[in-house]
Amino acid sequence: MVTGENEASKSDLTFEQAMQRLDEIVRKLEAGDLPLDASIRAYEESMRLVAFCREQLDKAEFQLEQLTLDAVEEGPAGEERA
C-alpha cells in the first residue's frame, strides 16, 4: 500500500518533504511491484505533489524577483534611486 496519499494537501509539508515523497513514489513505480490500483493511487499522489512543488517554486521565484527589484531600486549602499 502507498502511504501519505494526502501529504501534498498538508499545510506543514515542505518542498523538501514533497520531493522526498516523489522520489519514493518514483522508485516504487519503477520497481513495478505495486498492483495496478496502488500504482494509479501513487501516480495521483505524485501529480498532487508535483503541483505542490511547482507552486512552491513559483512562490520562491516571485520572492527572488521582488528582492532583485528592491535591490535595483535601492541602488548602491542602500541609497534610494529617484
C-alpha positions in Angstrom: 0.0 0.0 0.0 1.1 3.5 -0.8 1.2 5.8 2.3 1.0 9.5 2.6 -1.6 10.0 -0.1 -2.8 13.3 1.3 0.6 14.6 2.1 0.5 17.2 -0.6 -2.5 18.8 0.9 -1.0 19.2 4.4 -0.1 22.8 5.2 3.1 21.8 7.0 4.5 19.9 4.1 7.8 21.4 3.0 9.2 21.4 -0.5 11.9 19.0 0.5 9.5 16.6 2.1 7.4 16.6 -1.1 10.4 16.0 -3.2 11.5 13.1 -1.0 8.0 11.6 -1.2 8.1 12.0 -5.0 11.4 10.2 -5.1 9.9 7.3 -3.0 6.9 7.1 -5.4 9.1 7.0 -8.5 11.2 4.2 -7.0 8.1 2.2 -6.2 6.6 2.7 -9.6 9.9 1.9 -11.4 10.3 -1.3 -9.4 7.0 -2.5 -10.9 6.0 -4.3 -7.7 2.8 -2.3 -7.0 -0.6 -3.7 -8.0 -2.4 -1.7 -10.7 -4.8 0.1 -8.2 -1.9 1.1 -6.0 0.1 2.3 -9.0 -2.8 4.5 -10.0 -3.1 6.0 -6.5 0.7 6.5 -6.4 0.5 8.3 -9.7 -2.3 10.5 -8.5 -0.4 11.4 -5.3 2.7 12.2 -7.4 0.7 14.6 -9.5 -0.6 16.4 -6.4 3.0 16.6 -5.1 4.3 17.9 -8.4 1.6 20.6 -8.4 2.5 21.5 -4.8 6.3 21.7 -5.6 5.6 23.8 -8.7 3.5 26.2 -6.6 6.3 26.4 -4.0 8.9 27.1 -6.8 6.7 29.8 -8.3 6.4 31.5 -4.9 10.2 31.3 -4.4 10.8 32.7 -7.9 8.4 35.6 -7.2 10.2 36.4 -3.9 13.6 36.4 -5.6 12.3 38.7 -8.3 10.9 41.1 -5.7 14.2 41.0 -3.8 16.1 41.8 -7.0 13.8 44.6 -7.9 14.1 46.1 -4.4 17.9 45.9 -4.6 17.9 47.6 -8.0 15.6 50.3 -6.8 17.7 51.0 -3.7 20.9 51.4 -5.7 24.4 51.1 -4.3 24.9 51.2 -0.5 21.1 51.2 0.2 20.5 54.6 -1.4 17.1 55.2 -2.8 17.0 55.9 -6.6 14.9 58.8 -7.8 
